[in-house]
């Protein structure tokens, strides 16, 4: 990797006073991007539901639905 300096070069940037200051009414130069900032590319696993928690939620949902169905049938009969 090569390092690039993200700071603007004062001798090539318009609107800067000597010493790098910005005069009143002048827009300061924009920041340059930092290509080396941030994490390196490493293995990122997929972000999704695992099979076991999804199965537990499904089983609990079916049991609750079966309970209310049986309760409704007991009231009707």
N, C-alpha and C positions, 0 to 999 in steps of 0.2 A: 504494500500500500504506500502511496505517496501522500505526503501531507501538503495541503494547500492552505495558505493563510486566509482566513475568512474576512479579515479586516480590509476595508478599502484602502487603496494607495492614495495618500494625500496629494501627491504631485499630479495624479491623473484624475482626481475627483473635483468637479466644478463646485463652486459655492462654499468652499471651506476657507476659513481664515488661516493665517499662519499659526501653527500649533494645533490645528485640527478642529478648531471651534467652528460653529455654524452661526453666521450673522442673523440678526432678527429678521423674520419674514422669509427666510430661506428654508426649504425642506431638506432635512438631513438625508444623507445617502442611505439607501436601503441596505439591509443586512444581506450578506451573501449566504448561500446555502452551506450547510456543513455536511459534506458527504460522509465523513467518518463518524458523525454523531449517531448514536443509537446502537442497538445490540447487533452483534454479528449474526449472520444467518446460521441458525442451528435448527435442529429437528424440533418442530412444533407439532405435537399430536393434534388430531382433529378435536374440535370442541363440540361434543355431542353427548347425548345421554348414553350411559353404559347400559348394557343389556340387563344386568341384575336389578338396578333400581327401577328401570322401566317395567320389568316383569313384576316386581313387588307392587308397584302402583297399580298395574293392571289387575292383579289378583285381588287387592283390597277393593278396588272399584267394583269388580264382579261380585264379591261377597256382599258388599253394601247394597248393590242393586238387587241381589237375590233375597236379602233380608227384607227389603221394602216390598218386593213382589210377594213374598210369602206373607207378610203382614197384611198387605192389601187383600190377598186371597182369603185370609182368615177372617177379616172383617166382612167380606161379601158372603161367605158361606156360613 
